[in-house]
Amino acid sequence: MCFQNNVTGNFLQIHAKPNDLGYSRLGLIVAKKITRRAVVRNKVKRILREAFRMNQQDQETKTMDWVVRLKRPVIKTNTACLTDEAKILMLKLQQCHD
C-alpha cells in the first residue's frame, strides 16, 4: 500500500487527496503560458472533465479531491492520448489510496 499524492505523465500531473465530503471534486489547471488560445484551453478542460466523469462511472471510487495540471501543449491528434493518460494516472492514484 502506497500513499502517493501525485503522479506525472507525458502531458499531465495529477494530485489527489482523500476527503470526507461524500463526493469527489476536480480542479483543473491549464495555464495560458502553455496554451495561449482560450479555445484550446477550454477544449482541454472539457476533455479532462469528461475523463473524470468516465473514471467516476467506471468504478467504485473513493471520495477524493483531484487537481489536474497540464504540463505541456497538446495538439489535435493527441486529445485521445490525453484522455487515456488521465484515466491511467487517476486509476494509479486511486489504487494507491485503497
ABEGO torsion letter per residue (X at the ends): XBBBABBBBAABBBBBBBBAAGBBBBBBBBBAAABABAAAAAAAAAAAAAAAAAAAAABBBBBBBBBBBBABBBBAAAAAAAAAAAAAAAAAAAAAAX
